[in-house]
Amino acid sequence: MFKSVYSAGLAGIDGFIVTVESNSTQRLQNFEIVGLPDASVKEAKQRVRTAIENSGFLFPELDLMINLAPASRKKEGSYYDLAILAGILSVTGMIPSDIDLSDCVFIGELSLSGEVRAVNGALCLCLAAKEAGFKHIFVPYANAAEAAVVDGINVYGVKEVRELVLHLIGRQFIEKQKFDHSKFKSEFAKSSFDFSDVKGQAQVKRALEIAAAGGHNVLLIGPPGTGKSMLAKRLPTILPELTFEEAIETTKIHSISGLLPTGSSLVCQRPFRSPHHTMSATSLVGGGSMPMPGEISLAHNGILFLDELPEFPKQITDSLRQPLEDGHVTVTRTAGRFTYPSSFMLVCAMNPCKCGYYGHPTHECTCKPADIKRYLSQISGPLLDRIDIQIEVPSVSFEDMSKNVPSEPSENIRARVAKAREFALSRYKAASEEPESEIPMIYKNSEMGQRHIRRFCQLDDAASKLLAAAYERLSLSARGYDRLIRVSRTIADLDASEIIKENHVAEAIRYRTLDKKYW
C-alpha cells in the first residue's frame, strides 16, 4: 500500500515542503528511509518504531519504505519524525484509508515514550505550509504558540502520539491554537532600561536620538566609566515599535537559532545583541557546517553593540562591511547557499587608548604614542567610513551627578523619533507610488541610495557652501559625503523641514570629525 503525508524542512530561514511517501509490502520486516536524509533523519527509524510501540500500537511486520521528496534536497534534523509516524500509521491501516491527510503538514521530534518534542524554526515551517496551500499543521505543543502567529492555517499543538491518532480518527479532537494580537502590543512596552536613568551627557543623547531617527550607525568614544555601555543599552527604548511584519521576520531568525523562549509566540522587543570580542567570524556573520545565522542576523531590526571595539580582531570587524551596505549576508557551503537578513544599527563603544585616558583633561594617559597608534589601528578606515555618527562621551560633572531630578524619559525621546520617521516615511511612500516611479521604497534615511539623495536632499545656499567646505577640510570619501548628507537629512526631519539648512549640516559635521582627531 502507498500513502503520502507532508512535512517541512528548513533552508536558511525559509521552510520548504517535504512529501513523506510511505509504502508497505508483505515481505520480511524491514524499515528504510531514503531521500537524501542525514544521520539524524536516519535515526528516526528507531525513534518512530519505539514511540509507536510505547504509545500502545503495534509496529507493523512489513517491509516499509519511506521516501522524503524531493530527493535532491538534503534533509537535516528531527522535523520529520511525526510525519514519518503518520505515514506509517496511514499506510498500514491504523489510520483508516478514508481519512484524508493531503491538506495536513506534520512537524515534530518524537521521544521514545511517544511524547512530541519541540523543534527549532516552527514559525518558518508554518509559513512554508501556508504558502504551499495547506489547511492544517500539527506541531509540538511547545511550538504551537509560535506557529499560531501565522494567519490562514489551522495550528494544532500535539503533546503525544496517542493524542494525534485520536484526533485524526475523530475520537478526541485537539483544540486549535489561537494568537492574541493584543498581547503583541502589550509586550513591546516592557523594558527595564530608560534614558531617565542617565545623568548628564545631553550631547550624546542628542546624537543617539538622531541615530534612532535615521537608523544610523554610531561610535561612542570616551574614558572608562562615562556611561557608554549604559547609553547603548537604552538605545532600543527610543527606537520605533516593531511592526508586526518586522516581528515575524525577527522571530524567524531567533526561532531557527533556538533562542525563542518556550511558550513565546513572537519577539516583541527590538533585538539588542552584544557579543564578546573573543567570538569567531562565523559566530558574528553566520555559517558553520550546518549554516546558522550569526550575531548580525540575530540583531536584524535591532542593534548590534560591539563594546571595546579595538579588542575585536580586525578581520572580524571588517567582515561587517558588506552586511552594513547590503542589509543581508549570504553564506555558501556544500549544503547550499543561504541568505540571512542583517539590517541592523551598529553601535560601537571604545576607549581612546589602552589605558583609556588619552586626551583626558585631568587624568594622565600612561600609554606610549606607538601603543596608542597600534590600539587605534585595530579599526580600519573602511569600517569607520560606514559609521555615520561619531561622538565623544566625556566624564560626567559632579553637578550633573548630584542632581536628583530625573533626566528626560525614553518615552518622550521615542515620540520625537517616531514623528521624524513618519515625516520621512510619508516622503518616500509618496515618491514610490508616483506613476512609473524609479525611486525604490525605503523605511529610514540610512537606507537612502543615490536616487533618494538626489531627490530628497535639497540644501539651501548656506548649507551647500558649508558642505563644500567640510568636504575639502575633512577629506571625505564619496561614502563619507553621502553619509554626512543622510545624517543632515535626519536632523532636518527632526525639525520637520523638507529643506536641509545650514544648522542641520553644521550639526552633522560635528559627528564626523573624531576620525581626524584620533586616526
C-alpha positions as CSV (number, residue, x, y, z in Angstrom):
1,M,0.0,0.0,0.0
2,F,1.2,3.5,-0.8
3,K,0.3,6.8,1.1
4,S,1.7,10.3,1.1
5,V,1.7,12.8,4.0
6,Y,3.6,16.1,4.3
7,S,6.2,17.7,6.5
8,A,8.5,20.6,6.1
9,G,12.2,21.3,6.3
10,L,14.5,24.4,6.7
11,A,16.8,26.1,4.2
12,G,18.3,29.1,5.9
13,I,15.4,31.0,7.4
14,D,12.9,29.7,4.9
15,G,10.9,26.5,5.0
16,F,10.2,24.0,2.2
17,I,7.6,21.3,1.9
18,V,8.7,17.7,2.1
19,T,6.5,14.9,0.8
20,V,6.8,11.8,3.0
21,E,5.9,8.9,0.8
22,S,5.2,5.6,2.6
23,N,5.0,2.2,1.0
24,S,4.4,-1.2,2.7
25,T,4.6,-4.7,1.2
26,Q,4.1,-8.2,2.6
27,R,7.7,-9.2,2.8
28,L,10.2,-9.8,5.5
29,Q,10.1,-7.0,8.1
30,N,12.3,-4.1,7.1
31,F,12.3,-0.3,7.5
32,E,14.3,2.1,5.3
33,I,14.3,5.9,4.9
34,V,15.6,7.3,1.6
35,G,15.5,10.8,0.0
36,L,19.0,12.3,1.0
37,P,18.5,12.1,4.8
38,D,21.3,13.0,7.2
39,A,22.3,10.9,10.2
40,S,19.6,12.5,12.5
41,V,16.9,11.7,10.0
42,K,18.0,8.1,9.6
43,E,17.9,7.7,13.3
44,A,14.2,8.5,13.1
45,K,13.6,4.8,12.4
46,Q,14.4,3.9,15.9
47,R,12.6,6.8,17.4
48,V,9.4,6.2,15.4
49,R,9.4,2.4,16.0
50,T,9.8,2.8,19.8
51,A,7.3,5.7,20.0
52,I,4.6,3.7,18.2
53,E,5.1,0.7,20.5
54,N,5.2,2.8,23.7
55,S,2.0,4.6,22.6
56,G,0.1,1.3,22.7
57,F,0.2,0.4,19.0
58,L,1.8,-2.5,17.2
59,F,4.6,-1.7,14.8
60,P,3.8,-3.5,11.5
61,E,5.7,-6.6,10.5
62,L,6.0,-5.3,6.9
63,D,8.6,-4.1,4.5
64,L,8.4,-0.3,4.9
65,M,10.0,2.2,2.6
66,I,9.9,5.9,3.4
67,N,10.9,8.4,0.7
68,L,11.4,12.1,1.6
69,A,10.8,14.1,-1.6
70,P,12.3,16.0,-3.3
71,A,15.2,13.5,-3.1
72,S,17.6,16.1,-4.5
73,R,17.4,18.3,-1.3
74,K,19.3,17.4,1.8
75,K,17.1,16.6,4.8
76,E,18.5,17.5,8.2
77,G,17.2,17.5,11.7
78,S,14.4,15.7,13.5
79,Y,11.5,17.7,12.0
80,Y,10.2,14.7,10.0
81,D,9.6,12.2,12.9
82,L,5.9,13.0,13.3
83,A,5.2,12.9,9.5
84,I,7.0,9.5,9.2
85,L,4.9,8.2,12.0
86,A,1.7,9.5,10.4
87,G,2.7,8.0,7.1
88,I,3.4,4.5,8.6
89,L,0.1,4.5,10.6
90,S,-1.8,5.6,7.4
91,V,-0.1,3.1,5.0
92,T,-0.7,0.2,7.4
93,G,-4.3,1.0,8.1
94,M,-4.0,2.1,11.8
95,I,-5.3,5.4,10.5
96,P,-8.2,4.4,8.2
97,S,-7.6,4.9,4.5
98,D,-10.7,7.1,4.1
99,I,-9.2,9.8,6.3
100,D,-7.7,12.5,4.0
101,L,-4.3,13.8,5.2
102,S,-3.5,15.6,1.9
103,D,-4.1,19.0,3.4
104,C,-2.1,18.4,6.6
105,V,1.5,19.0,7.5
106,F,3.2,17.2,10.4
107,I,6.2,18.7,12.2
108,G,7.9,17.3,15.4
109,E,10.5,15.2,17.0
110,L,9.5,12.0,18.8
111,S,10.8,10.8,22.1
112,L,10.9,7.1,22.8
113,S,7.9,7.4,25.1
114,G,5.7,8.8,22.3
115,E,6.0,12.4,23.5
116,V,6.3,15.0,20.8
117,R,9.2,17.3,21.4
118,A,9.8,20.9,20.3
119,V,11.8,21.8,17.2
120,N,13.5,25.0,16.1
121,G,12.0,27.1,13.3
122,A,8.3,26.2,13.8
123,L,7.3,29.7,12.5
124,C,9.3,29.3,9.3
125,L,7.9,25.8,8.7
126,C,4.3,27.0,9.3
127,L,4.8,29.9,6.9
128,A,6.0,27.5,4.3
129,A,3.0,25.2,4.8
130,K,0.6,28.2,4.5
131,E,2.3,29.4,1.3
132,A,2.0,25.9,-0.2
133,G,-1.7,25.9,0.4
134,F,-2.1,23.5,3.3
135,K,-5.0,24.0,5.7
136,H,-3.8,22.2,8.8
137,I,-0.4,21.9,10.5
138,F,0.4,19.7,13.5
139,V,3.3,20.9,15.6
140,P,4.7,20.0,19.0
141,Y,2.7,21.6,21.8
142,A,5.7,23.7,22.9
143,N,5.8,25.3,19.4
144,A,2.1,25.9,19.0
145,A,2.0,29.5,20.2
146,E,4.8,30.4,17.9
147,A,3.2,28.7,14.8
148,A,-0.2,30.2,15.6
149,V,1.1,33.7,14.7
150,V,0.6,32.7,11.0
151,D,-3.0,33.5,9.8
152,G,-4.8,31.3,7.3
153,I,-3.8,27.9,8.6
154,N,-5.2,25.8,11.5
155,V,-2.5,25.1,14.1
156,Y,-2.7,22.1,16.4
157,G,-0.3,21.6,19.3
158,V,0.4,17.9,19.8
159,K,1.7,16.6,23.1
160,E,2.0,12.8,22.3
161,V,1.4,10.3,19.6
162,R,-1.8,8.8,21.0
163,E,-3.4,12.3,21.2
164,L,-2.6,12.8,17.4
165,V,-4.1,9.5,16.5
166,L,-7.3,10.1,18.4
167,H,-7.7,13.4,16.7
168,L,-7.1,12.0,13.2
169,I,-9.6,9.2,13.7
170,G,-12.2,11.7,15.1
171,R,-12.5,10.3,18.6
172,Q,-10.9,13.2,20.6
173,F,-10.1,16.5,19.0
174,I,-7.1,18.8,19.7
175,E,-8.1,22.4,20.2
176,K,-6.8,24.8,17.6
177,Q,-4.2,27.2,18.8
178,K,-5.0,30.9,18.5
179,F,-2.8,34.0,18.6
180,D,-3.8,37.0,20.7
181,H,-2.7,40.1,18.7
182,S,-3.4,42.4,21.7
183,K,-0.6,40.6,23.6
184,F,1.9,41.7,20.9
185,K,1.4,45.4,21.6
186,S,1.5,45.0,25.4
187,E,4.8,43.1,25.3
188,F,6.6,45.9,23.5
189,A,6.4,48.4,26.3
190,K,8.2,46.1,28.8
191,S,11.8,47.3,29.4
192,S,14.0,47.6,32.5
193,F,16.0,50.4,30.9
194,D,15.2,54.1,30.4
195,F,17.1,57.2,29.4
196,S,15.8,58.9,32.6
197,D,18.5,56.9,34.4
198,V,21.3,58.6,32.5
199,K,22.6,61.8,34.2
200,G,24.2,64.5,32.1
201,Q,25.5,63.6,28.6
202,A,23.0,65.8,26.8
203,Q,25.0,66.0,23.6
204,V,25.4,62.2,23.5
205,K,21.7,61.7,24.0
206,R,21.0,64.1,21.1
207,A,23.4,62.1,18.9
208,L,21.6,58.9,19.8
209,E,18.2,60.5,19.1
210,I,19.4,61.4,15.6
211,A,20.8,57.9,15.1
212,A,17.5,56.3,16.2
213,A,15.5,58.7,13.9
214,G,17.5,57.8,10.8
215,G,18.8,54.3,11.7
216,H,22.4,55.5,11.6
217,N,25.5,53.6,12.9
218,V,27.2,55.1,16.0
219,L,30.6,55.1,17.5
220,L,31.0,56.2,21.2
221,I,34.5,57.2,22.3
222,G,35.4,58.1,25.9
223,P,37.3,57.2,29.0
224,P,36.1,54.3,31.3
225,G,33.1,54.9,33.5
226,T,31.4,57.7,31.4
227,G,28.3,55.6,30.6
228,K,29.0,54.4,27.0
229,S,27.5,50.9,27.6
230,M,24.7,52.4,29.7
231,L,23.7,54.7,26.9
232,A,23.9,51.9,24.2
233,K,21.7,49.6,26.2
234,R,19.0,52.2,26.4
235,L,19.0,53.0,22.7
236,P,16.4,50.3,21.9
237,T,13.9,52.1,24.2
238,I,13.8,55.1,21.8
239,L,13.6,53.2,18.6
240,P,10.1,53.0,17.0
241,E,8.0,50.0,18.0
242,L,8.4,46.8,16.0
243,T,5.7,46.4,13.3
244,F,4.0,43.0,13.1
245,E,5.9,42.2,9.9
246,E,9.2,43.1,11.5
247,A,8.4,40.9,14.5
248,I,7.6,38.0,12.2
249,E,10.9,38.4,10.3
250,T,12.9,38.8,13.6
251,T,11.2,35.8,15.2
252,K,12.0,33.5,12.2
253,I,15.7,34.1,12.8
254,H,15.5,33.6,16.6
255,S,13.3,30.5,16.1
256,I,15.7,28.6,13.9
257,S,18.6,29.5,16.2
258,G,16.7,28.0,19.2
259,L,16.6,31.4,21.0
260,L,12.9,31.9,21.2
261,P,11.8,31.3,24.9
262,T,9.5,28.3,25.5
263,G,5.9,29.3,25.1
264,S,6.7,32.6,23.4
265,S,5.0,33.4,20.1
266,L,6.9,36.5,18.9
267,V,9.9,38.6,19.5
268,C,8.2,41.8,20.6
269,Q,11.2,43.9,21.5
270,R,13.9,45.1,19.1
271,P,16.9,42.8,19.5
272,F,20.0,44.1,21.3
273,R,23.0,41.8,20.7
274,S,26.3,42.4,22.5
275,P,28.8,39.7,21.6
276,H,32.1,39.3,23.3
277,H,35.3,40.3,21.5
278,T,36.6,36.7,21.6
279,M,33.9,35.5,19.2
280,S,34.7,34.0,15.8
281,A,33.9,35.4,12.4
282,T,31.4,32.6,11.9
283,S,29.6,33.5,15.1
284,L,29.4,37.1,14.0
285,V,28.4,36.7,10.4
286,G,26.9,33.2,10.3
287,G,27.8,29.9,8.8
288,G,29.2,26.6,10.0
289,S,29.0,23.1,8.6
290,M,25.2,23.3,9.1
291,P,24.8,27.0,8.4
292,M,23.1,29.1,11.1
293,P,22.5,32.8,11.5
294,G,25.2,34.8,13.2
295,E,25.0,37.8,15.6
296,I,24.4,40.3,12.8
297,S,21.3,38.4,11.8
298,L,20.1,37.9,15.4
299,A,20.4,41.7,15.6
300,H,18.2,42.2,12.5
301,N,15.7,45.0,13.0
302,G,17.6,46.0,16.2
303,I,21.0,46.8,17.4
304,L,24.4,45.1,17.3
305,F,26.6,46.6,20.1
306,L,30.3,46.0,20.0
307,D,31.8,47.1,23.3
308,E,35.6,47.7,23.4
309,L,35.7,47.8,19.6
310,P,39.5,47.7,19.2
311,E,39.6,44.5,21.2
312,F,37.8,42.7,18.3
313,P,40.2,41.2,15.7
314,K,40.4,43.4,12.7
315,Q,39.4,40.6,10.3
316,I,36.2,40.1,12.3
317,T,35.1,43.8,12.3
318,D,36.0,44.1,8.7
319,S,33.6,41.2,7.9
320,L,30.8,43.7,8.9
321,R,31.5,46.0,5.9
322,Q,29.4,44.2,3.3
323,P,26.4,43.4,5.5
324,L,26.3,47.0,6.6
325,E,25.9,48.0,3.0
326,D,23.7,45.3,1.7
327,G,21.4,44.6,4.7
328,H,21.8,40.8,4.3
329,V,24.6,38.2,4.3
330,T,25.0,35.2,2.1
331,V,26.7,32.1,3.3
332,T,27.8,29.5,0.8
333,R,28.5,25.9,1.9
334,T,28.5,22.5,0.3
335,A,24.9,22.1,1.7
336,G,23.8,25.1,-0.3
337,R,23.6,28.9,-0.4
338,F,21.8,30.6,2.4
339,T,20.9,34.2,2.7
340,Y,20.1,35.7,6.1
341,P,18.7,39.3,6.7
342,S,21.0,41.6,8.6
343,S,19.6,45.1,8.7
344,F,20.8,46.4,12.0
345,M,22.1,49.5,13.7
346,L,25.8,49.1,14.5
347,V,26.7,50.8,17.8
348,C,30.3,50.7,18.9
349,A,32.0,51.8,22.1
350,M,35.7,52.2,22.8
351,N,38.3,54.0,24.9
352,P,40.6,56.4,23.1
353,C,43.6,54.3,24.1
354,K,44.6,51.1,26.0
355,C,44.6,52.8,29.4
356,G,41.5,54.9,28.4
357,Y,42.7,58.4,29.2
358,Y,44.3,59.7,26.0
359,G,43.2,63.3,25.7
360,H,41.6,63.4,29.1
361,P,41.7,66.9,30.6
362,T,42.6,65.8,34.2
363,H,43.7,62.2,34.1
364,E,47.2,61.5,32.7
365,C,47.5,58.9,29.9
366,T,50.1,56.2,30.6
367,C,50.3,54.9,27.0
368,K,53.2,55.4,24.7
369,P,52.4,57.1,21.3
370,A,53.2,53.8,19.5
371,D,50.8,51.9,21.8
372,I,48.0,54.5,21.1
373,K,48.6,54.2,17.4
374,R,48.6,50.4,17.5
375,Y,45.4,50.4,19.6
376,L,43.5,52.7,17.2
377,S,44.8,51.0,14.1
378,Q,42.7,47.9,15.0
379,I,39.8,49.8,13.5
380,S,40.0,50.1,9.7
381,G,39.2,53.2,7.7
382,P,36.5,51.5,5.6
383,L,34.7,50.4,8.8
384,L,34.9,54.0,10.2
385,D,33.6,55.3,6.9
386,R,30.4,53.3,7.4
387,I,29.8,54.8,10.9
388,D,27.7,57.8,10.4
389,I,27.8,59.4,13.8
390,Q,31.0,59.6,15.9
391,I,30.6,61.2,19.3
392,E,32.8,61.7,22.4
393,V,31.4,60.7,25.7
394,P,33.1,62.9,28.3
395,S,33.2,62.3,32.1
396,V,30.1,63.4,33.9
397,S,30.5,66.5,36.0
398,F,29.8,66.5,39.8
399,E,26.9,69.0,39.2
400,D,25.2,66.6,36.9
401,M,25.8,63.5,39.1
402,S,24.5,65.2,42.2
403,K,21.2,66.3,40.6
404,N,18.1,64.4,42.0
405,V,15.9,65.4,39.1
406,P,15.4,62.5,36.6
407,S,16.5,63.1,33.0
408,E,14.1,63.1,30.1
409,P,12.5,59.6,29.8
410,S,12.8,57.4,26.8
411,E,9.1,57.7,26.1
412,N,9.5,61.4,25.2
413,I,12.5,60.9,23.0
414,R,10.8,58.0,21.2
415,A,7.9,60.2,20.4
416,R,10.2,62.6,18.6
417,V,12.0,59.8,16.8
418,A,8.7,58.3,15.7
419,K,7.5,61.7,14.4
420,A,10.7,62.1,12.4
421,R,10.4,58.6,11.0
422,E,6.8,59.3,9.9
423,F,7.8,62.5,8.3
424,A,10.5,60.7,6.3
425,L,8.3,57.7,5.5
426,S,5.5,59.8,4.0
427,R,8.0,61.4,1.7
428,Y,9.4,58.0,0.5
429,K,6.0,56.4,0.2
430,A,4.6,59.3,-1.9
431,A,7.6,59.1,-4.3
432,S,7.4,55.3,-4.7
433,E,3.7,55.5,-5.5
434,E,4.2,58.0,-8.3
435,P,3.3,56.7,-11.8
436,E,6.4,54.9,-13.4
437,S,8.4,55.8,-10.3
438,E,12.0,54.6,-10.3
439,I,12.5,55.5,-6.6
440,P,12.6,52.3,-4.6
441,M,10.7,52.3,-1.3
442,I,12.8,52.6,1.8
443,Y,11.9,53.0,5.5
444,K,14.7,55.0,7.1
445,N,17.3,57.6,6.0
446,S,20.3,55.3,6.4
447,E,18.9,53.2,3.5
448,M,19.0,56.1,1.0
449,G,20.7,55.5,-2.3
450,Q,21.9,58.0,-4.8
451,R,18.4,58.4,-6.3
452,H,17.0,59.2,-2.9
453,I,19.8,61.7,-2.1
454,R,19.3,63.5,-5.4
455,R,15.6,63.6,-5.0
456,F,15.1,64.3,-1.3
457,C,18.3,66.0,0.0
458,Q,17.8,69.6,-1.2
459,L,20.1,72.1,0.5
460,D,19.8,75.8,0.8
461,D,22.7,78.0,-0.4
462,A,24.3,78.4,3.0
463,A,24.1,74.7,3.7
464,S,25.7,73.9,0.3
465,K,28.6,76.2,0.9
466,L,29.2,74.7,4.4
467,L,29.1,71.2,3.0
468,A,31.6,72.0,0.2
469,A,34.0,73.5,2.8
470,A,33.6,70.4,5.0
471,Y,34.2,68.0,2.1
472,E,37.6,69.7,1.5
473,R,38.6,70.2,5.1
474,L,37.7,66.7,6.3
475,S,38.9,65.0,3.1
476,L,35.7,63.0,2.9
477,S,35.4,59.9,0.7
478,A,32.4,59.6,-1.6
479,R,30.8,57.3,1.0
480,G,31.6,59.7,3.8
481,Y,30.0,62.5,1.9
482,D,26.8,60.5,1.3
483,R,26.6,59.6,5.0
484,L,27.0,63.2,6.0
485,I,24.1,64.1,3.7
486,R,22.0,61.3,5.2
487,V,22.6,62.5,8.8
488,S,21.8,66.1,7.8
489,R,18.6,64.8,6.2
490,T,17.6,63.1,9.5
491,I,18.4,66.3,11.6
492,A,16.1,68.2,9.2
493,D,13.4,65.6,9.6
494,L,13.6,66.0,13.4
495,D,12.8,69.7,12.7
496,A,10.1,68.7,10.2
497,S,11.9,70.6,7.4
498,E,11.9,69.4,3.8
499,I,14.9,71.7,3.0
500,I,18.3,70.9,4.6
501,K,19.6,74.1,6.2
502,E,23.0,75.3,7.4
503,N,22.4,74.4,11.0
504,H,21.4,70.8,10.0
505,V,24.7,70.4,8.1
506,A,26.7,72.0,10.8
507,E,25.4,69.6,13.4
508,A,26.0,66.6,11.1
509,I,29.6,67.7,10.6
510,R,30.2,67.7,14.3
511,Y,29.5,63.9,14.2
512,R,32.1,63.2,11.5
513,T,35.3,64.8,13.0
514,L,36.6,62.3,15.5
515,D,38.3,60.2,12.9
516,K,40.5,63.3,12.2
517,K,41.3,63.7,15.9
518,Y,42.2,60.1,16.7
519,W,43.1,58.5,13.4
